[in-house]
Amino acid sequence: MTPLAHSRFATVTVLGITQTLAWASSYYIPAMLAPAMANDLGLSTQAVFAAFSICLILSALLGPWAGKMIDILGGRPVLVATNLIFALGLACLGLSEHIAVFLLGWLLVGVGMGAGLYEAAFATLVRLYGTQSRNAITGVTLFGGFASTVSWPLTGWLEVNYDWRIACFAWAALHIVVGLPLNALLPGLKKVHPGPSTQKSVAASANGRGHQAGAANAAPTAAVSVSAPEPRITSSEHSPPALSARRSLQASLLLALVFANTWFISTALAAHLPALLQSAGLTLAGAVALGALIGPAQVAGRLMEFGFLRHLHPLLAAKMATLTHPIGAFLLLVLGGPAGMVFAILHGLGNGILTIAKGTLPLVIFGASGYGHRQGVLMMPARLAQATSPFVFGWMINAWGTGALVFSSALGVVSFAALWVLGRITRA
């Protein structure tokens, strides 16, 4: 099987397809299968979602380690391994007759999510293309925006016509017959062997020291440094100026806060949008119809990022995107149900752009070196927020109805303020 060594378009297409599969077979299946799982295993639906939350927490803890592995090995071996892990976890879910095997299945799925979702794909692209990865990241998210569109109808059809276990087995099979072969086609990292110019520089360095021991020590060091894989850098690429240690820490904390806030909002709305719109006065059918607009709106936001927004600094695009949810929520709170469509579209647009910002902002602020590990660390709070948001926001809706949007809107405004401060830090 020949790797896609030269075509960036082909690499983006492969990652886009495999990311759609990864998201569709993990993040989105509880919404369709949780009631059937609970009924078959004698559990409550809340217990199934609790197991899924444990899966998300595990994925958060594994993120930095997975990113570091991609920094060292490249994305291909890590992503191929996640296809096997996803398949094994989904098979365990399908075979589970007792809670222990059921929980083991979700834990394995959590390992796959920690090393196989967007952060891993972004790190793979940065490892291959360095600081010129923004458009490639956008391209992958254009595919991934349709994950729910693929997952929910297919999973629901399999569950209704066959069984929830068959649905799990089907997704597991797709990881083996589709995901694994495609990820195996991704470009690998090439070792750069020392050529004549490198050997001359090594000899010159040794002679400059003026003793034989220096020459003996210099050659192995040079061999290690030139064979260590580094992100591909071209003459047109520019690394961002290095931040001081204090400003780097400040920037990291601000980014982690923004990512946690935006993932809380995104996951909360994914779990509770129909209930929220019903609280605003819409019927269930109307709420479901408006909820279907989120996916296309996210893709539209990513197309905007791929189009005219790519000429703007990613920080400016992210600041604009953090305000779309608060603006839509304000209209829904003031106007009620008639503003539901505007709210759904604005929320989807902002969420689509912010998904890309999670990949591009760390790249433009910190550069390509060590991107995978840094991305995993920055996303840990976001994954933890993701794990808790369905329960927290569900409680808020039960207690306050649409008033829960005041809290989510406040998170959006805080994110805007954090990005504004981040801009001042990086400019300084």
C-alpha positions in Angstrom: 0.0 0.0 0.0 1.6 3.2 -1.2 1.5 6.2 1.2 0.2 9.5 -0.1 3.7 11.1 -0.2 3.1 14.1 -2.3 -0.6 15.1 -2.5 -1.8 17.4 0.3 -5.3 17.2 -1.2 -5.3 13.4 -0.9 -3.9 13.6 2.7 -6.7 16.0 3.7 -9.3 13.8 2.0 -8.1 10.7 3.8 -8.0 12.5 7.2 -11.4 14.0 6.5 -13.0 10.6 5.8 -11.4 8.9 8.7 -12.2 11.7 11.1 -15.9 11.6 10.0 -15.8 7.9 10.8 -14.1 8.4 14.2 -16.6 11.0 15.3 -19.6 9.3 13.9 -18.8 6.0 15.7 -17.9 7.5 19.1 -19.1 11.0 20.0 -22.5 10.8 18.3 -23.7 7.2 18.9 -24.9 7.6 22.6 -27.6 10.0 21.4 -29.1 7.2 19.3 -28.2 4.1 21.3 -28.3 5.0 25.0 -32.0 4.2 25.6 -31.7 0.8 23.9 -28.4 0.0 25.7 -30.0 0.9 29.0 -33.1 -1.2 28.4 -31.1 -4.2 27.3 -28.6 -4.1 30.1 -31.0 -3.2 32.9 -29.4 0.2 33.4 -30.8 3.7 33.5 -30.1 6.0 30.6 -28.2 8.3 33.0 -25.9 5.4 33.8 -25.1 4.9 30.1 -24.3 8.6 29.8 -22.2 8.4 32.9 -20.1 5.6 31.3 -19.8 7.9 28.2 -18.6 10.7 30.5 -15.9 8.4 31.9 -14.9 7.7 28.3 -14.5 11.4 27.7 -12.5 12.0 30.8 -10.1 9.2 29.8 -9.8 10.8 26.4 -8.8 14.1 28.0 -6.1 12.5 30.1 -4.6 10.7 27.1 -4.6 13.7 24.8 -1.1 15.1 25.7 0.5 11.7 25.5 -1.1 11.0 22.1 0.0 14.4 20.8 3.6 13.7 22.0 3.6 10.4 20.1 2.5 12.2 17.0 5.3 14.7 17.5 7.8 11.9 17.6 6.4 9.2 15.2 4.0 11.2 13.0 0.3 10.6 12.7 0.1 7.5 10.6 1.0 4.9 13.2 -1.0 6.6 15.9 -4.1 6.9 13.8 -3.9 3.3 12.5 -3.7 2.1 16.1 -6.8 4.1 17.0 -8.8 2.3 14.3 -7.9 -1.0 16.0 -8.8 0.4 19.4 -12.1 1.9 18.2 -13.0 -1.5 16.6 -12.1 -3.4 19.7 -14.1 -1.0 22.0 -17.2 -1.1 19.8 -17.0 -4.9 19.6 -16.8 -5.0 23.4 -19.9 -2.8 23.6 -21.8 -5.1 21.1 -20.8 -8.2 23.0 -21.4 -6.8 26.5 -23.8 -8.7 28.8 -22.6 -7.3 32.0 -21.7 -3.8 33.2 -18.0 -4.6 33.5 -17.6 -5.5 29.8 -19.8 -2.6 28.8 -17.6 -0.2 30.8 -14.5 -1.7 29.3 -15.9 -1.1 25.8 -16.4 2.6 26.6 -13.0 2.9 28.1 -11.5 1.5 24.9 -13.5 3.9 22.9 -12.2 6.7 25.2 -8.6 5.6 24.4 -9.5 5.8 20.7 -11.0 9.3 21.1 -8.1 10.6 23.1 -5.7 9.7 20.3 -7.9 9.7 17.2 -10.1 12.8 17.0 -9.5 16.3 15.7 -6.5 17.1 17.9 -4.7 14.1 16.5 -5.6 15.0 12.9 -4.5 18.6 13.4 -1.2 17.4 15.0 -0.7 15.1 12.0 -1.1 17.9 9.5 1.2 20.2 11.4 3.8 17.4 11.7 3.7 17.1 7.9 3.2 20.7 6.7 4.5 22.9 9.6 3.1 26.4 9.8 1.3 26.1 6.4 -1.4 23.9 7.8 -4.3 26.3 8.2 -6.1 25.4 5.0 -5.5 21.7 5.5 -7.0 21.9 9.0 -10.0 23.7 7.6 -10.4 21.0 4.9 -10.5 18.2 7.4 -13.1 19.9 9.5 -15.3 20.4 6.4 -15.5 16.6 6.1 -16.0 16.2 9.9 -18.9 18.7 9.9 -21.0 15.9 8.4 -20.3 13.3 11.1 -23.6 13.7 12.8 -25.4 13.8 9.5 -23.8 10.4 8.7 -24.0 8.9 12.2 -27.5 9.6 13.5 -29.5 8.3 10.5 -27.2 5.2 9.9 -27.0 4.3 13.6 -30.8 4.9 14.1 -31.6 2.7 11.0 -29.3 -0.1 12.2 -30.8 0.0 15.7 -34.4 0.1 14.5 -34.1 -2.6 11.8 -31.6 -4.8 13.6 -30.3 -4.1 17.1 -28.0 -1.7 18.9 -25.4 -4.4 19.1 -25.4 -4.8 15.3 -24.9 -1.0 15.1 -21.8 -1.3 17.2 -20.5 -4.2 15.2 -21.1 -2.3 12.0 -19.1 0.7 13.1 -16.3 -1.6 14.3 -16.2 -3.3 10.9 -16.0 0.1 9.2 -12.9 1.0 11.2 -11.2 -2.2 10.0 -12.3 -2.1 6.3 -12.3 1.6 5.7 -10.6 3.6 8.5 -7.5 1.5 8.9 -6.5 1.1 5.2 -7.1 4.8 4.6 -5.0 5.9 7.6 -2.3 3.5 6.5 -2.0 5.6 3.3 -1.0 8.8 5.2 2.5 10.1 4.5 5.1 8.9 7.0 8.0 10.9 8.3 11.2 10.7 6.3 14.6 10.6 7.9 17.1 13.0 6.5 20.5 11.4 6.2 23.7 13.6 6.5 24.9 14.7 3.1 28.2 16.2 2.0 27.3 19.7 3.3 26.3 18.3 6.7 29.6 16.3 6.9 31.6 19.4 6.0 29.9 21.4 8.8 30.5 18.6 11.2 34.2 18.5 10.3 34.5 22.3 10.5 32.9 22.2 14.0 35.3 19.5 15.1 38.4 21.4 13.8 37.2 24.6 15.5 37.5 22.8 18.8 41.1 21.9 18.0 41.1 18.5 19.5 40.3 14.9 18.4 37.8 14.2 21.2 35.7 17.1 20.0 35.4 15.6 16.6 34.6 12.2 18.0 31.7 13.7 20.0 30.4 16.0 17.3 29.7 13.4 14.6 27.1 11.3 16.6 25.4 14.5 17.8 25.0 15.7 14.2 23.7 12.3 13.1 21.0 12.4 15.7 20.0 15.9 15.0 19.6 15.5 11.3 17.7 12.2 11.6 15.2 13.5 14.2 11.9 14.2 12.4 10.9 17.9 12.2 7.9 19.5 10.7 8.3 20.3 7.0 9.3 23.9 6.6 9.5 25.8 3.4 11.1 29.1 2.5 7.7 30.8 2.6 6.9 29.8 6.2 7.6 32.0 9.1 7.6 30.9 12.7 5.9 33.2 15.2 8.3 35.2 17.4 9.1 33.4 20.6 7.1 34.5 23.7 8.7 34.9 27.1 8.1 32.0 29.5 5.6 34.2 31.4 3.7 35.3 28.4 3.7 31.8 27.0 2.1 30.5 30.2 -0.5 33.4 30.1 -1.3 32.6 26.5 -1.7 28.9 27.2 -4.0 29.5 30.1 -6.2 31.9 28.1 -6.4 29.4 25.2 -7.3 26.6 27.5 -10.1 28.7 29.0 -11.4 29.6 25.6 -11.4 26.0 24.4 -13.1 24.8 27.6 -15.8 27.4 27.3 -16.5 26.7 23.6 -16.5 22.9 24.1 -18.9 23.2 27.0 -21.3 25.3 24.9 -21.0 23.0 21.8 -21.5 19.8 23.8 -24.3 21.2 25.9 -26.3 22.3 22.8 -25.6 19.1 21.0 -27.2 17.2 23.9 -30.1 19.6 24.8 -31.0 21.8 21.8 -34.4 20.2 21.2 -35.3 20.5 24.9 -34.1 24.1 24.9 -36.1 25.1 21.8 -39.2 23.5 23.3 -38.7 25.6 26.4 -38.8 28.6 24.0 -42.3 27.5 22.8 -41.5 25.3 19.8 -43.1 21.9 19.2 -40.9 18.8 19.3 -41.1 18.5 15.5 -40.1 22.1 15.1 -37.2 21.8 17.5 -35.8 18.8 15.8 -36.2 20.5 12.4 -34.2 23.5 13.6 -31.6 21.3 15.3 -30.9 19.8 11.8 -29.7 23.2 10.7 -26.7 23.1 13.1 -24.7 20.7 11.0 -25.0 22.6 7.7 -24.4 25.9 9.5 -21.2 24.5 11.0 -20.0 23.5 7.5 -21.0 27.0 6.2 -18.9 28.5 8.9 -15.9 26.4 7.9 -16.4 27.3 4.3 -16.3 30.9 5.4 -13.0 30.2 7.1 -11.8 28.5 3.9 -12.9 31.5 1.9 -12.6 35.2 2.9 -11.8 34.5 6.6 -8.5 32.9 5.7 -7.2 36.3 4.8 -7.7 37.4 8.4 -5.6 36.5 11.4 -7.2 33.4 13.1 -7.5 35.3 16.3 -9.8 37.8 14.7 -12.0 35.1 13.2 -12.1 33.4 16.6 -13.2 36.5 18.4 -16.0 37.1 15.9 -17.1 33.4 16.3 -17.3 33.6 20.1 -20.0 36.2 19.9 -22.4 34.4 17.5 -23.8 32.2 20.3 -24.5 35.1 22.7 -26.1 37.1 19.9 -28.4 34.3 18.9 -29.2 33.5 22.5 -30.2 37.1 23.1 -32.6 37.1 20.2 -34.1 33.8 21.3 -34.6 35.0 24.9 -36.2 38.3 23.6 -38.2 37.0 20.7 -38.9 33.4 21.7 -39.6 30.6 19.3 -39.7 32.8 16.1 -36.0 33.5 16.6 -35.1 29.8 16.8 -33.9 29.5 13.3 -31.6 32.5 13.6 -30.3 31.1 16.9 -29.5 27.7 15.4 -27.7 29.1 12.4 -25.7 31.6 14.4 -24.7 28.9 16.9 -23.7 26.6 14.1 -21.7 29.2 12.3 -19.7 30.1 15.3 -19.1 26.6 16.4 -17.8 25.6 12.9 -15.3 28.5 12.9 -14.2 27.8 16.5 -13.5 24.1 15.7 -10.9 25.3 13.2 -9.5 27.9 15.7 -8.7 25.1 18.1 -6.3 23.8 15.6 -4.9 27.1 14.1 -4.5 29.4 17.1 -1.9 27.3 18.9 -0.1 27.0 15.6 0.1 30.7 14.9 0.9 31.7 18.5 3.4 29.0 19.5 4.6 27.6 16.1 4.9 24.0 14.8 7.5 22.6 17.2 5.9 20.3 19.9 2.5 21.1 18.5 0.9 17.7 19.2 1.8 17.6 22.9 0.9 21.2 23.5 -2.5 20.7 21.7 -3.2 17.7 24.0 -2.4 19.8 27.1 -4.5 22.8 26.0 -7.5 20.6 25.2 -7.5 18.7 28.5 -9.8 21.3 30.3 -12.0 21.3 27.2 -12.5 17.5 27.3 -13.3 17.7 31.0 -15.8 20.4 30.3 -17.2 18.3 27.5 -17.7 15.4 29.9 -19.7 17.5 32.5 -21.7 19.8 30.2 -24.6 17.5 29.4 -25.4 17.0 33.1 -24.7 20.6 34.1 -26.6 22.3 31.3 -29.5 19.7 31.5 -29.9 20.7 35.2 -29.9 24.4 34.2 -32.6 23.8 31.6 -34.8 21.9 34.1 -34.4 24.7 36.6 -34.4 27.8 34.4 -35.7 26.8 31.0 -34.3 29.1 28.3 -32.7 31.1 31.1 -29.8 28.5 30.8 -28.7 30.5 27.8 -27.7 33.3 30.0 -24.9 31.1 31.4 -23.8 29.8 28.0 -23.8 33.3 26.6 -21.7 34.5 29.5 -19.1 31.8 28.6 -19.1 33.1 25.1 -18.5 36.7 26.3 -15.7 35.5 28.6 -14.1 33.7 25.7 -14.2 36.9 23.6 -12.6 38.8 26.4 -9.9 36.1 26.8 -9.1 36.3 23.1 -8.8 40.1 23.3 -6.3 39.8 26.2 -4.5 37.1 24.3 -4.1 39.4 21.3 -2.6 42.1 23.5 -0.1 39.5 25.0 1.0 38.2 21.6 1.3 41.7 20.1 3.5 42.7 23.1 
